[in-house]
Amino acid sequence: MRDPDAAGRFGKFGGRYLPEALVPAARAVEVAFREAWADASFTAEYRRLLATYVGRPTPLTECARLSEALGVRVLLKREDLAHTGSHKINNVLGQALLAQRMGKRKLIAETGAGQHGVATATAAALLGLACTVYMGHTDVRRQQVNVFRMELLGAEVVPVTSANGVGTLKEATNGALRAWVNETEHAHYCIGSVMGPHPYPWMVREFQRVIGDEARAQCAERLPGAVPDVVVACVGGGSNAAGTFAGFVDTPARLVGVEAAGGSAVDKGRPGVLHGFMSHFLQDDDSQVLEAHSISAGLDYPGVGPEHVHLAETGRVRYPSVTDEQALHALKLVTRTEGILPALESAHALAWVVDAAATGELAAGSTVLVTLSGRGDKDVQQIREHVG
Ligand SMILES: Cc1ncc(COP(=O)(O)O)c(C=O)c1O
């Protein structure tokens, strides 16, 4: 995937739409990231932590029973086995090291269900940084266990309430941006996906490309044709998908990013600006940004990373969506055939594979790589309510 242009755009999308007070802070992050990413001592330290702390490389699992059930060969890239239970840690460790290099003493983050908040609190504890996590008031109530986990890790969790908001990730992001304005001197804003103002969509993709690079090398060892026919990942903001696709974009593999039906911003969204970047957002006729709805909290955001909209426009990646019911069906199937309980987010990617194998969109015998972005332990209560 290409780097963004000088203004931080992928085609028309991306850029930096910020209040005056935050422009120097975002520029400073860009300069620091460019320097750090070209500095062998920074990347060596990042790779050391990925190996010794996160547990990378994560394995590629051949799914014999699932493959037999579907009639296609399924390989899973196991981000669920990374420390803290999802791919989020790859990005957060990179940004935490960057914050340290910039002389910052604190990390600020937004979180929806809590996965990114837990990863940020973890990295802050590891590096001895202070940490404040902003969370919508509804999510604070719904995700008590994750709030407690973050507090155990030493983070402060701040509930965000707004007059007309429903108290989820959109408001949490507003809260984090407001805090950053007041604390740019000593705090780094650690965004959790390929979203936000330049350089975040690009920087987060680069920190997540380890998923795709590893998977490409693992496929080269394992598959006769070296690359799978199709590469699939779920898309909330789009970070696990961007990291996965980065390893395969220059191959003949078909790339598929799967959105939640109630949050399909690439497909059903319209161009707009929110939270510092231009992308597709779900909007009403008055261009007011709508709330997204998904059984999976990590896919419950009304926008999507700008590079994904560009990849859709250029035709390199397709972005279908699946329903809550399809995701739950796939989750049960994978759990029972493979003994792996996927996160509800990842279950969306798997649901597309199940569906495409049934309709013939995936030819019998074809090879499919799916990024399993996280484990489902965090979702057990939610799954129980739906499955009974
Ligand atoms: C396990 C898991 N997968 C996927 C996502 C979606 O994020 P992204 O699209 O940035 O990978 C989340 C977000 O919370 C998550 O926790």
The ligand as a MOL file (V3000), in Angstrom:
LIG
                    3D

  0  0  0     0  0            999 V3000
M  V30 BEGIN CTAB
M  V30 COUNTS 16 16 0 0 0
M  V30 BEGIN ATOM
M  V30 1 C -10.6110 -8.0060 18.3350 0
M  V30 2 C -10.8980 -6.7900 17.5100 0
M  V30 3 N -10.9250 -6.9160 16.1740 0
M  V30 4 C -11.1920 -5.8680 15.3690 0
M  V30 5 C -11.4700 -4.6140 15.8940 0
M  V30 6 C -11.7910 -3.5110 14.9470 0
M  V30 7 O -10.7520 -2.5920 14.8280 0
M  V30 8 P -9.8870 -2.4630 13.5190 0
M  V30 9 O -10.8460 -2.4290 12.3710 0
M  V30 10 O -9.1460 -1.1920 13.7020 0
M  V30 11 O -8.9770 -3.6480 13.4170 0
M  V30 12 C -11.4480 -4.4160 17.2910 0
M  V30 13 C -11.7180 -3.1010 17.8770 0
M  V30 14 O -11.9290 -2.9120 19.0460 0
M  V30 15 C -11.1510 -5.5480 18.1130 0
M  V30 16 O -11.1290 -5.4370 19.4560 0
M  V30 END ATOM
M  V30 BEGIN BOND
M  V30 1 1 1 2
M  V30 2 1 2 3
M  V30 3 2 2 15
M  V30 4 2 3 4
M  V30 5 1 4 5
M  V30 6 1 5 6
M  V30 7 2 5 12
M  V30 8 1 6 7
M  V30 9 1 7 8
M  V30 10 2 8 9
M  V30 11 1 8 10
M  V30 12 1 8 11
M  V30 13 1 12 13
M  V30 14 1 12 15
M  V30 15 2 13 14
M  V30 16 1 15 16
M  V30 END BOND
M  V30 END CTAB
M  END
